[in-house]
C-alpha cells in the first residue's frame, strides 16, 4: 500500500511515479512530488521533478505528496 496526499492506494511490482499518477487520474497540475520511501524510520522525503517521474520507481509503503507550482507574476 502507498499513500498519495494522505489517501491509500494499492502498490504493485514495477510501479513508477508517472504510471501511478496517470492511472489514478492525479497530478494534473503537479510539477513536482516528494516521496518518503520508509516512513517512520527517520527517512527524508526525496524531491522529484515531473520530468523524472517515468524513471522513478515507487516502493511499497511510500508516502507521496504531489506539488503544484504556483506561477510567478
N, C-alpha and C positions, 0 to 999 in steps of 0.2 A: 504494500500500500504506500502511496506517496501523497503528499499534501501540496495543493496549489492554492495559494491565497487563503489558506485555512480550511479548504474543503478536501476531503479524502477522495482519491481516485485509485483504481486498480493499477498495479505495476506488472510488467512482463519483461522477459529477457530481450535485450537488444533495443530497448526503448531509447529514443533520443529526444531532446527538447523540441525540435522542430515538429516531428511527427506527433508528439504529445499534445502540443497546443493546437495543432491543426485538427486532430481527431476530436478533441474536446470543444472545439469552437471558441477557444480562449485566445487572449493576447492580440486581438485585432489591432489595437493601437500601441501595443507594447514595443519598446525599443531595446529593453534590457530585462534581465532577470537576475535574481540572486538564488543560489541553491546551496543549502546546507545538507551535506550528504550523510552525516552521522549525528543527528540532533541529540543534545544532551551529553555528549562526550567532549565538550569543550571545542568542538569543531567550529571554524568560522565559515560564514557563507561566502561562496565564490560569486563574483560579479561576472556576468556573461552577456556579451553583446549579441544582438539578434543575428548578425551575420555568422556567428559561431554556433548557433543552435543546432544546425544539421550535424555537426561533428561532436556535440556534447552529449555523452551518454548519461542516463538518469539511473541512479542506484535505488534499489528497494529501500524504502524508509526515508527518502529525500524530502526535504521541505523546500518548496519553491515559492518565490514571490515574483509576480510579473510587475514591471515598472513601465509606466507611460511617461515618456519625457515631455516636459512642458516646453512649448515653443517659446522662444525668446521674442521680446518685442515690446 
